[in-house]
Amino acid sequence: MQNNNLNQEFKKGFIAQNPVLVQLLGLCPALAVTTTALNALTMGLAVIFVLTLSSVIVSVLRKLIPYQVRIAAFTIIIATFVTIADLFLKANLPELSKSLGPYVPLIVVNCIILGRCEAFASKNSFVRTFFDSLGMGLGFTFALLVLGSLREILSTGAIFSINLFGSGFEPMLVMILPAGAFLGLGVMVAVMNLIVRKK
C-alpha cells in the first residue's frame, strides 16, 4: 500500500499535475531557455537538483522552522542549492551557463519550488517529499525538453546539434523567437488537456 502511494506521488508530476503543462507554473524559464534541447535539459536538471534537495531539507526541518518565518527559511534553503547549481555550471560549463543567462539564479523565485516546499514538503515525511519533488522535477524537465526539442528541430532542423534533415530543409524561424515558444507551449498544453480528459 505504501509503495503504491509513493508510486502515485512520483507519477503525478508527469501528467496529472505536470508543473508546466497542467499547473502552468514556471513558464518564464520554460519559454525563455527552450531555444535548444540542450538548454532545456540543463535547466531541467538544475531544477530537479534544487527542487529535490530543498524540498527534502524543508521536510526534515519542518517541525523546527517557526510558522511565521517559514517562507524566508524556505527561500534561504532554496537559494543555497541554486547557488551551488549556478556556480557548478559557471565553473564546468561556462558557455552553457552564459546561454541560460539569468534564468538559473532566478530558480530561487521559481513558483514550482517554493510552492512544493510550502504545499507539500512542509507537511509531509522525508520519503513522500523525495518522491513528490523528484516526480515534479522530472515532469518539469520533460515539458522543457519536449518544447526545446520541438523548437530546435523546427528552427534549425537539428536536435542536440545533430542535423536531422538534409540541406533542403526550410527552417521555421518563428520557432527561435518568443512567439515560437508561445505557439509550441500552447500546442503542448492543448495535447495535455486532451490526455487528462481521456484519463
N, CA, C and O of each residue as an XYZ file, in Angstrom:
796
protein
N       0.836     -1.213      0.000
C       0.000      0.000      0.000
C       0.870      1.263      0.000
O       0.612      2.210     -0.743
N       1.921      1.256      0.862
C       2.794      2.422      0.931
C       3.553      2.609     -0.385
O       3.708      3.733     -0.864
N       4.025      1.496     -0.967
C       4.725      1.585     -2.254
C       3.827      2.153     -3.337
O       4.279      2.903     -4.202
N       2.542      1.790     -3.285
C       1.548      2.321     -4.229
C       1.424      3.823     -4.089
O       1.394      4.549     -5.083
N       1.350      4.295     -2.828
C       1.233      5.733     -2.567
C       2.476      6.484     -3.049
O       2.365      7.564     -3.630
N       3.649      5.915     -2.810
C       4.896      6.554     -3.246
C       4.970      6.587     -4.774
O       5.462      7.551     -5.359
N       4.480      5.533     -5.404
C       4.445      5.477     -6.859
C       3.537      6.576     -7.414
O       3.861      7.221     -8.411
N       2.394      6.777     -6.749
C       1.453      7.840     -7.152
C       2.079      9.214     -6.966
O       1.940     10.084     -7.826
N       2.771      9.413     -5.841
C       3.433     10.695     -5.580
C       4.448     10.998     -6.672
O       4.580     12.138     -7.116
N       5.161      9.962     -7.099
C       6.195     10.142     -8.117
C       5.578     10.435     -9.483
O       6.032     11.336    -10.189
N       4.540      9.675     -9.860
C       3.995      9.761    -11.221
C       3.125     10.994    -11.471
O       2.961     11.408    -12.619
N       2.564     11.584    -10.412
C       1.627     12.693    -10.620
C       2.268     13.903    -11.297
O       1.572     14.679    -11.952
N       3.576     14.078    -11.150
C       4.260     15.214    -11.753
C       4.392     15.129    -13.259
O       4.631     16.139    -13.921
N       4.237     13.927    -13.812
C       4.389     13.757    -15.256
C       3.142     14.188    -16.027
O       3.244     14.908    -17.021
N       1.965     13.750    -15.573
C       0.744     14.066    -16.326
C      -0.268     14.795    -15.453
O      -0.572     15.960    -15.710
N      -0.793     14.139    -14.436
C      -1.921     14.684    -13.672
C      -1.657     16.067    -13.098
O      -2.550     16.914    -13.097
N      -0.441     16.311    -12.608
C      -0.112     17.611    -12.019
C       1.170     18.192    -12.612
O       1.933     18.859    -11.914
N       1.406     17.939    -13.897
C       2.634     18.448    -14.521
C       2.760     19.948    -14.264
O       1.837     20.705    -14.567
N       3.898     20.387    -13.706
C       4.024     21.803    -13.326
C       3.831     22.788    -14.477
O       3.229     23.846    -14.296
N       4.341     22.443    -15.655
C       4.275     23.375    -16.786
C       2.979     23.209    -17.571
O       2.316     24.198    -17.884
N       2.613     21.978    -17.889
C       1.518     21.728    -18.823
C       0.140     21.666    -18.183
O      -0.864     21.818    -18.878
N       0.069     21.447    -16.873
C      -1.228     21.399    -16.189
C      -1.371     22.568    -15.211
O      -2.364     23.296    -15.246
N      -0.372     22.744    -14.338
C      -0.452     23.816    -13.343
C      -0.024     25.173    -13.900
O      -0.286     26.211    -13.292
N       0.640     25.159    -15.068
C       1.122     26.382    -15.726
C       2.030     27.201    -14.805
O       1.904     28.422    -14.711
N       2.944     26.506    -14.133
C       3.926     27.153    -13.258
C       5.287     27.131    -13.935
O       5.561     26.263    -14.763
N       6.138     28.085    -13.581
C       7.495     28.118    -14.117
C       7.544     28.402    -15.601
O       8.443     27.929    -16.297
N       6.578     29.178    -16.099
C       6.519     29.439    -17.540
C       7.626     30.378    -18.018
O       8.015     30.325    -19.184
N       8.134     31.230    -17.140
C       9.191     32.165    -17.549
C      10.422     31.414    -18.056
O      10.847     31.662    -19.184
N      11.018     30.500    -17.265
C      12.155     29.751    -17.819
C      11.734     28.803    -18.928
O      12.502     28.558    -19.858
N      10.514     28.263    -18.840
C      10.052     27.330    -19.873
C      10.020     27.991    -21.244
O      10.347     27.354    -22.246
N       9.636     29.242    -21.299
C       9.571     29.953    -22.569
C      10.924     30.542    -22.962
O      11.243     30.622    -24.148
N      11.709     30.949    -21.989
C      12.945     31.691    -22.285
C      14.125     30.810    -22.669
O      14.905     31.181    -23.546
N      14.273     29.649    -22.032
C      15.505     28.881    -22.247
C      15.345     27.720    -23.226
O      16.312     27.007    -23.498
N      14.154     27.523    -23.753
C      13.913     26.340    -24.589
C      14.202     26.570    -26.073
O      13.554     25.972    -26.932
N      15.172     27.433    -26.375
C      15.543     27.632    -27.779
C      16.248     26.400    -28.337
O      16.212     26.148    -29.542
N      16.897     25.624    -27.442
C      17.523     24.368    -27.858
C      17.214     23.283    -26.827
O      16.897     23.571    -25.673
N      17.313     22.041    -27.269
C      17.067     20.917    -26.364
C      18.108     20.865    -25.246
O      17.782     20.508    -24.114
N      19.352     21.218    -25.554
C      20.416     21.193    -24.543
C      20.156     22.215    -23.436
O      20.316     21.910    -22.254
N      19.756     23.424    -23.820
C      19.407     24.436    -22.824
C      18.265     23.955    -21.939
O      18.304     24.098    -20.717
N      17.244     23.379    -22.578
C      16.070     22.899    -21.840
C      16.458     21.798    -20.860
O      16.021     21.803    -19.709
N      17.279     20.855    -21.316
C      17.701     19.751    -20.461
C      18.538     20.257    -19.283
O      18.362     19.800    -18.153
N      19.435     21.189    -19.544
C      20.285     21.731    -18.475
C      19.459     22.450    -17.424
O      19.672     22.265    -16.226
N      18.512     23.275    -17.875
C      17.638     23.969    -16.921
C      16.808     22.965    -16.128
O      16.634     23.115    -14.919
N      16.300     21.951    -16.802
C      15.516     20.924    -16.117
C      16.316     20.202    -15.054
O      15.823     19.969    -13.950
N      17.554     19.844    -15.380
C      18.405     19.155    -14.397
C      18.730     20.051    -13.202
O      18.788     19.583    -12.065
N      18.942     21.345    -13.470
C      19.188     22.290    -12.368
C      17.963     22.379    -11.456
O      18.097     22.429    -10.234
N      16.767     22.399    -12.057
C      15.534     22.467    -11.258
C      15.331     21.183    -10.465
O      14.925     21.237     -9.304
N      15.607     20.020    -11.072
C      15.496     18.750    -10.330
C      16.412     18.774     -9.107
O      15.998     18.406     -8.008
N      17.655     19.210     -9.303
C      18.628     19.275     -8.206
C      18.124     20.180     -7.081
O      18.110     19.784     -5.916
N      17.713     21.391     -7.437
C      17.283     22.368     -6.425
C      15.982     21.931     -5.766
O      15.865     21.968     -4.541
N      15.003     21.517     -6.570
C      13.689     21.138     -6.035
C      13.792     19.948     -5.097
O      13.229     19.970     -4.003
N      14.501     18.913     -5.512
C      14.583     17.694     -4.693
C      15.315     17.962     -3.379
O      14.818     17.605     -2.311
N      16.486     18.583     -3.449
C      17.262     18.789     -2.225
C      16.615     19.806     -1.286
O      16.591     19.594     -0.074
N      16.096     20.897     -1.824
C      15.473     21.895     -0.944
C      14.191     21.352     -0.312
O      13.916     21.627      0.856
N      13.407     20.587     -1.067
C      12.177     20.009     -0.502
C      12.488     19.010      0.601
O      11.811     18.982      1.628
N      13.509     18.191      0.389
C      13.888     17.202      1.402
C      14.377     17.895      2.673
O      14.023     17.480      3.777
N      15.179     18.936      2.530
C      15.660     19.681      3.704
C      14.492     20.329      4.445
O      14.433     20.285      5.674
N      13.566     20.929      3.700
C      12.382     21.540      4.329
C      11.583     20.484      5.080
O      11.124     20.729      6.196
N      11.415     19.314      4.478
C      10.666     18.242      5.131
C      11.327     17.796      6.431
O      10.653     17.570      7.437
N      12.642     17.674      6.399
C      13.382     17.243      7.592
C      13.287     18.298      8.700
O      13.174     17.959      9.878
N      13.334     19.587      8.311
C      13.344     20.676      9.309
C      11.958     21.254      9.598
O      11.841     22.227     10.343
N      10.904     20.666      9.019
C       9.571     21.294      9.071
C       9.068     21.577     10.486
O       8.361     22.562     10.701
N       9.417     20.741     11.440
C       8.946     20.953     12.817
C       9.820     21.943     13.577
O       9.443     22.399     14.656
N      10.979     22.278     13.027
C      11.884     23.216     13.693
C      11.733     24.643     13.178
O      12.143     25.589     13.851
N      11.148     24.809     11.992
C      11.009     26.144     11.399
C       9.724     26.792     11.908
O       8.641     26.255     11.675
N       9.813     27.938     12.599
C       8.599     28.614     13.074
C       7.704     29.016     11.894
O       8.191     29.429     10.841
N       6.412     28.888     12.090
C       5.443     29.156     11.013
C       5.597     30.569     10.451
O       5.477     30.765      9.242
N       5.859     31.553     11.309
C       5.915     32.953     10.899
C       7.065     33.256      9.943
O       6.978     34.194      9.151
N       8.136     32.478     10.006
C       9.312     32.761      9.163
C       9.561     31.645      8.139
O      10.651     31.543      7.577
N       8.545     30.818      7.907
C       8.762     29.651      7.045
C       9.140     30.042      5.617
O      10.020     29.413      5.029
N       8.491     31.073      5.039
C       8.775     31.460      3.653
C      10.219     31.967      3.529
O      10.920     31.625      2.576
N      10.652     32.775      4.487
C      12.038     33.269      4.478
C      13.018     32.108      4.614
O      14.042     32.071      3.933
N      12.698     31.157      5.501
C      13.572     29.990      5.687
C      13.618     29.146      4.418
O      14.687     28.689      4.014
N      12.453     28.935      3.782
C      12.415     28.151      2.538
C      13.264     28.831      1.465
O      13.999     28.171      0.731
N      13.155     30.154      1.382
C      13.891     30.904      0.356
C      15.399     30.767      0.559
O      16.143     30.617     -0.410
N      15.851     30.817      1.807
C      17.287     30.672      2.100
C      17.774     29.266      1.727
O      18.855     29.106      1.159
N      16.972     28.258      2.051
C      17.332     26.875      1.705
C      17.416     26.714      0.189
O      18.369     26.137     -0.332
N      16.403     27.231     -0.510
C      16.375     27.146     -1.983
C      17.565     27.893     -2.579
O      18.230     27.386     -3.482
N      17.835     29.106     -2.068
C      18.930     29.932     -2.596
C      20.279     29.238     -2.433
O      21.162     29.401     -3.276
N      20.447     28.476     -1.372
C      21.708     27.747     -1.158
C      21.958     26.762     -2.299
O      23.056     26.709     -2.852
N      20.929     25.981     -2.647
C      21.096     24.979     -3.703
C      21.161     25.614     -5.089
O      21.833     25.092     -5.978
N      20.471     26.728     -5.277
C      20.563     27.449     -6.553
C      21.984     27.968     -6.753
O      22.530     27.886     -7.853
N      22.574     28.496     -5.699
C      23.954     28.999     -5.777
C      24.915     27.875     -6.145
O      25.813     28.069     -6.965
N      24.731     26.701     -5.543
C      25.580     25.544     -5.870
C      25.435     25.193     -7.349
O      26.433     24.996     -8.042
N      24.184     25.113     -7.837
C      23.944     24.760     -9.245
C      24.536     25.810    -10.177
O      25.156     25.469    -11.184
N      24.348     27.090     -9.844
C      24.838     28.177    -10.693
C      26.369     28.179    -10.756
O      26.945     28.319    -11.835
N      27.024     28.026     -9.612
C      28.495     28.004     -9.580
C      29.055     26.779    -10.299
O      30.094     26.852    -10.956
N      28.355     25.655    -10.167
C      28.791     24.444    -10.877
C      28.754     24.654    -12.388
O      29.699     24.298    -13.092
N      27.662     25.234    -12.882
C      27.536     25.484    -14.321
C      28.588     26.487    -14.798
O      29.200     26.297    -15.849
N      28.795     27.554    -14.024
C      29.783     28.568    -14.418
C      31.194     27.994    -14.448
O      31.993     28.356    -15.312
N      31.505     27.105    -13.514
C      32.850     26.541    -13.437
C      33.095     25.453    -14.481
O      34.187     25.369    -15.045
N      32.087     24.622    -14.741
C      32.288     23.454    -15.589
C      31.723     23.590    -17.003
O      32.238     22.976    -17.937
N      30.669     24.390    -17.164
C      30.035     24.557    -18.476
C      29.789     26.046    -18.735
O      28.638     26.473    -18.824
N      30.864     26.843    -18.857
C      30.692     28.301    -18.947
C      29.854     28.767    -20.139
O      29.070     29.707    -20.007
N      30.006     28.127    -21.296
C      29.228     28.539    -22.476
C      27.747     28.269    -22.276
O      26.897     29.091    -22.618
N      27.453     27.109    -21.719
C      26.055     26.751    -21.449
C      25.466     27.661    -20.388
O      24.313     28.080    -20.495
N      26.254     27.971    -19.357
C      25.813     28.882    -18.309
C      25.489     30.255    -18.886
O      24.505     30.887    -18.501
N      26.331     30.708    -19.817
C      26.109     32.010    -20.454
C      24.847     32.002    -21.301
O      24.114     32.991    -21.332
N      24.584     30.890    -21.991
C      23.394     30.827    -22.847
C      22.100     30.760    -22.030
O      21.044     31.165    -22.515
N      22.176     30.251    -20.790
C      20.994     30.231    -19.921
C      20.749     31.590    -19.270
O      19.658     31.853    -18.764
N      21.751     32.439    -19.283
C      21.600     33.795    -18.767
C      21.228     33.826    -17.299
O      21.771     33.067    -16.496
N      20.289     34.715    -16.944
C      19.934     34.876    -15.522
C      18.930     33.843    -15.022
O      18.509     33.901    -13.866
N      18.542     32.903    -15.875
C      17.432     32.026    -15.503
C      17.798     30.956    -14.482
O      16.917     30.473    -13.771
N      19.066     30.570    -14.386
C      19.452     29.638    -13.323
C      19.384     30.331    -11.958
O      18.776     29.779    -11.042
N      19.988     31.528    -11.780
C      19.824     32.208    -10.482
C      18.362     32.500    -10.136
O      17.994     32.539     -8.962
N      17.537     32.704    -11.153
C      16.124     33.008    -10.893
C      15.313     31.793    -10.440
O      14.131     31.921    -10.122
N      15.949     30.605    -10.409
C      15.258     29.430     -9.861
C      14.845     29.700     -8.413
O      13.884     29.112     -7.918
N      15.572     30.589     -7.740
C      15.257     30.934     -6.339
C      13.798     31.347     -6.196
O      13.139     30.989     -5.219
N      13.295     32.098     -7.168
C      11.915     32.590     -7.064
C      10.961     31.804     -7.954
O       9.844     32.251     -8.216
N      11.394     30.636     -8.421
C      10.518     29.806     -9.250
C       9.375     29.288     -8.385
O       9.592     28.659     -7.349
N       8.159     29.565     -8.831
C       6.984     29.230     -8.014
C       6.784     27.726     -7.842
O       6.121     27.299     -6.897
N       7.346     26.919     -8.740
C       7.239     25.468     -8.569
C       7.947     25.050     -7.289
O       7.404     24.290     -6.486
N       9.157     25.549     -7.106
C       9.971     25.108     -5.974
C       9.413     25.633     -4.653
O       9.224     24.872     -3.704
N       9.155     26.922     -4.599
C       8.592     27.489     -3.369
C       7.214     26.893     -3.076
O       6.873     26.631     -1.922
N       6.434     26.684     -4.124
C       5.096     26.091     -3.963
C       5.155     24.679     -3.415
O       4.357     24.326     -2.548
N       6.093     23.850     -3.904
C       6.208     22.476     -3.409
C       6.705     22.468     -1.967
O       6.280     21.633     -1.169
N       7.604     23.396     -1.628
C       8.080     23.477     -0.239
C       6.938     23.831      0.699
O       6.796     23.236      1.767
N       6.122     24.803      0.295
C       5.021     25.262      1.143
C       3.870     24.261      1.170
O       3.363     23.930      2.242
N       3.455     23.779      0.005
C       2.248     22.953     -0.082
C       2.486     21.497      0.274
O       1.572     20.824      0.750
N       3.697     20.995      0.052
C       3.916     19.554      0.251
C       5.016     19.243      1.262
O       4.772     18.555      2.253
N       6.219     19.743      1.017
C       7.365     19.349      1.855
C       7.184     19.726      3.315
O       7.594     18.980      4.204
N       6.574     20.876      3.570
C       6.415     21.334      4.960
C       5.336     20.566      5.721
O       5.148     20.773      6.919
N       4.621     19.668      5.012
C       3.521     18.935      5.654
C       3.672     17.414      5.573
O       2.848     16.678      6.115
N       4.725     16.944      4.895
C       4.851     15.508      4.655
C       6.213     14.978      5.054
O       7.153     15.732      5.306
N       6.291     13.648      5.104
C       7.517     12.980      5.534
C       8.624     13.108      4.488
O       8.383     13.467      3.336
N       9.828     12.807      4.923
C      11.020     12.852      4.079
C      10.848     11.997      2.820
O      11.152     12.447      1.716
N      10.357     10.757      2.989
C      10.257      9.821      1.862
C       9.220     10.287      0.852
O       9.493     10.308     -0.348
N       8.022     10.664      1.325
C       6.976     11.146      0.410
C       7.432     12.411     -0.309
O       7.174     12.582     -1.501
N       8.104     13.288      0.415
C       8.601     14.535     -0.178
C       9.627     14.255     -1.260
O       9.620     14.901     -2.307
N      10.514     13.292     -1.013
C      11.527     12.949     -2.013
C      10.872     12.503     -3.316
O      11.239     12.980     -4.390
N       9.908     11.592     -3.228
C       9.246     11.080     -4.439
C       8.420     12.163     -5.121
O       8.393     12.236     -6.350
N       7.747     13.004     -4.340
C       6.957     14.099     -4.918
C       7.850     15.077     -5.669
O       7.575     15.419     -6.819
N       8.916     15.527     -5.019
C       9.785     16.542     -5.641
C      10.538     15.988     -6.840
O      10.720     16.695     -7.832
N      10.979     14.736     -6.769
C      11.659     14.127     -7.910
C      10.707     13.991     -9.100
O      11.087     14.271    -10.237
N       9.475     13.562     -8.839
C       8.474     13.444     -9.905
C       8.128     14.782    -10.526
O       8.012     14.894    -11.746
N       7.960     15.806     -9.685
C       7.647     17.148    -10.197
C       8.822     17.703    -11.010
O       8.625     18.313    -12.062
N      10.032     17.488    -10.517
C      11.211     17.957    -11.245
C      11.369     17.279    -12.594
O      11.703     17.925    -13.586
N      11.127     15.964    -12.628
C      11.208     15.231    -13.892
C      10.090     15.649    -14.851
O      10.305     15.734    -16.060
N       8.899     15.907    -14.307
C       7.799     16.394    -15.149
C       8.113     17.744    -15.764
O       7.822     17.986    -16.935
N       8.715     18.632    -14.963
C       9.142     19.941    -15.453
C      10.194     19.780    -16.552
O      10.114     20.417    -17.602
N      11.183     18.916    -16.291
C      12.252     18.679    -17.267
C      11.704     18.081    -18.555
O      12.113     18.473    -19.647
N      10.777     17.133    -18.429
C      10.159     16.517    -19.610
C       9.479     17.570    -20.477
O       9.652     17.587    -21.696
N       8.699     18.456    -19.836
C       7.985     19.502    -20.592
C       8.977     20.430    -21.290
O       8.788     20.770    -22.458
N      10.033     20.843    -20.584
C      11.038     21.724    -21.190
C      11.777     21.029    -22.324
O      12.040     21.633    -23.364
N      12.112     19.760    -22.121
C      12.863     19.033    -23.140
C      12.040     18.845    -24.418
O      12.565     18.975    -25.523
N      10.761     18.542    -24.264
C       9.897     18.393    -25.447
C       9.777     19.726    -26.176
O       9.901     19.780    -27.399
N       9.536     20.801    -25.425
C       9.408     22.123    -26.046
C      10.720     22.559    -26.698
O      10.716     23.068    -27.819
N      11.836     22.362    -26.007
C      13.140     22.730    -26.558
C      13.484     21.932    -27.802
O      14.019     22.475    -28.769
N      13.173     20.629    -27.775
C      13.430     19.777    -28.947
C      12.575     20.215    -30.130
O      13.065     20.318    -31.255
N      11.298     20.470    -29.871
C      10.375     20.913    -30.923
C      10.862     22.209    -31.557
O      10.885     22.337    -32.782
N      11.249     23.163    -30.730
C      11.708     24.452    -31.250
C      13.018     24.314    -32.021
O      13.186     24.920    -33.079
N      13.945     23.515    -31.489
C      15.232     23.358    -32.164
C      15.072     22.645    -33.511
O      15.679     23.044    -34.505
N      14.256     21.594    -33.538
C      14.054     20.849    -34.789
C      13.411     21.737    -35.848
O      13.858     21.763    -36.995
N      12.357     22.469    -35.464
C      11.640     23.285    -36.453
C      12.423     24.525    -36.876
O      12.245     25.020    -37.989
N      13.289     25.029    -35.997
C      14.004     26.261    -36.347
C      15.363     26.017    -36.993
O      15.859     26.870    -37.729
N      15.974     24.856    -36.726
C      17.308     24.600    -37.293
C      17.410     23.272    -38.041
O      18.377     23.044    -38.768
N      16.413     22.389    -37.868
C      16.482     21.073    -38.490
C      17.420     20.131    -37.767
O      17.816     19.104    -38.320
N      17.784     20.468    -36.529
C      18.721     19.644    -35.759
C      18.198     19.473    -34.336
O      17.309     20.201    -33.893
N      18.764     18.505    -33.635
C      18.490     18.341    -32.211
C      19.797     17.946    -31.536
O      20.494     17.052    -32.017
N      20.137     18.595    -30.437
C      21.431     18.419    -29.774
C      22.565     18.584    -30.795
O      23.574     17.881    -30.760
N      22.354     19.541    -31.701
C      23.313     19.873    -32.767
C      23.541     18.736    -33.770
O      24.512     18.775    -34.526
N      22.669     17.732    -33.790
C      22.736     16.649    -34.779
C      21.739     16.972    -35.887
O      20.537     17.063    -35.638
N      22.236     17.145    -37.104
C      21.379     17.507    -38.231
C      20.466     16.344    -38.593
O      20.934     15.234    -38.846
N      19.150     16.603    -38.616
C      18.172     15.556    -38.908
C      17.730     15.552    -40.366
O      17.331     14.515    -40.895
N      17.801     16.702    -41.008
C      17.323     16.824    -42.376
C      18.471     17.273    -43.275
O      19.496     17.765    -42.803
N      18.281     17.095    -44.548
C      19.321     17.485    -45.493
C      19.387     18.989    -45.695
O      18.753     19.764    -44.978
N      20.166     19.376    -46.683
C      20.356     20.800    -46.967
C      19.100     21.469    -47.514
O      19.021     22.697    -47.557
N      18.125     20.679    -47.928
C      16.887     21.254    -48.475
C      15.888     21.669    -47.402
O      14.800     22.146    -47.725
N      16.240     21.496    -46.138
C      15.299     21.838    -45.050
C      15.050     23.333    -44.988
O      15.983     24.135    -45.006
N      13.763     23.697    -44.914
C      13.369     25.111    -44.780
C      13.032     25.375    -43.311
O      11.998     24.908    -42.832
N      13.870     26.104    -42.594
C      13.606     26.337    -41.170
C      12.420     27.268    -40.938
O      12.152     28.178    -41.722
N      11.716     27.008    -39.830
C      10.628     27.900    -39.394
C      11.242     28.865    -38.374
O      11.285     28.567    -37.181
N      11.706     29.994    -38.840
C      12.442     30.919    -37.979
C      11.616     31.448    -36.816
O      12.172     31.887    -35.809
N      10.282     31.412    -36.947
C       9.435     31.889    -35.846
C       9.666     31.059    -34.580
O       9.460     31.555    -33.472
N      10.095     29.787    -34.735
C      10.256     28.921    -33.566
C      11.454     29.296    -32.705
O      11.532     28.880    -31.549
N      12.384     30.069    -33.240
C      13.522     30.523    -32.436
C      13.157     31.777    -31.642
O      13.852     32.151    -30.697
N      12.049     32.424    -32.042
C      11.596     33.671    -31.406
C      10.662     33.370    -30.237
O      10.154     32.254    -30.126
N      10.428     34.360    -29.358
C       9.487     34.147    -28.249
C       8.101     33.695    -28.714
O       7.442     32.908    -28.035
N       7.662     34.193    -29.870
C       6.350     33.780    -30.393
C       6.315     32.268    -30.627
O       5.290     31.629    -30.390
N       7.426     31.696    -31.091
C       7.505     30.253    -31.307
C       7.381     29.474    -30.013
O       6.788     28.396    -29.980
N       7.950     30.030    -28.934
C       7.830     29.386    -27.621
C       6.371     29.348    -27.185
O       5.899     28.327    -26.683
N       5.650     30.461    -27.374
C       4.233     30.504    -27.015
C       3.418     29.534    -27.860
O       2.541     28.845    -27.340
N       3.699     29.476    -29.165
C       2.985     28.554    -30.051
C       3.225     27.101    -29.636
O       2.285     26.316    -29.509
N       4.490     26.759    -29.429
C       4.822     25.395    -29.034
C       4.195     25.008    -27.710
O       3.644     23.916    -27.571
N       4.280     25.916    -26.723
C       3.701     25.633    -25.413
C       2.182     25.496    -25.505
O       1.591     24.639    -24.848
N       1.551     26.347    -26.324
C       0.100     26.265    -26.499
C      -0.333     24.919    -27.051
O      -1.315     24.341    -26.584
N       0.396     24.415    -28.045
C       0.082     23.100    -28.622
C       0.274     22.008    -27.564
O      -0.549     21.100    -27.450
N       1.356     22.098    -26.796
C       1.618     21.084    -25.771
C       0.558     21.088    -24.670
O       0.142     20.027    -24.206
N       0.123     22.273    -24.254
C      -0.924     22.367    -23.222
C      -2.233     21.783    -23.756
O      -2.947     21.095    -23.027
N      -2.552     22.055    -25.034
C      -3.771     21.514    -25.632
C      -3.725     19.987    -25.677
O      -4.714     19.323    -25.366
N      -2.578     19.434    -26.065
C      -2.427     17.974    -26.109
C      -2.551     17.389    -24.708
O      -3.190     16.354    -24.520
N      -1.938     18.051    -23.720
C      -2.022     17.563    -22.337
C      -3.463     17.597    -21.827
O      -3.892     16.688    -21.117
N      -4.201     18.634    -22.184
C      -5.621     18.704    -21.787
C      -6.411     17.534    -22.354
O      -7.254     16.956    -21.668
N      -6.135     17.184    -23.611
C      -6.812     16.038    -24.225
C      -6.475     14.744    -23.505
O      -7.347     13.908    -23.271
N      -5.188     14.581    -23.149
C      -4.759     13.372    -22.444
C      -5.434     13.283    -21.078
O      -5.945     12.226    -20.705
N      -5.439     14.392    -20.326
C      -6.040     14.396    -18.985
C      -7.535     14.136    -19.060
O      -8.074     13.422    -18.214
N      -8.218     14.696    -20.051
C      -9.666     14.455    -20.204
C      -9.982     13.009    -20.510
O     -10.948     12.452    -19.989
N      -9.161     12.395    -21.361
C      -9.388     10.981    -21.699
C      -9.163     10.082    -20.499
O      -9.827      9.055    -20.359
N      -8.226     10.462    -19.627
C      -7.962      9.666    -18.421
C      -9.099      9.820    -17.422
O      -9.059      9.227    -16.344
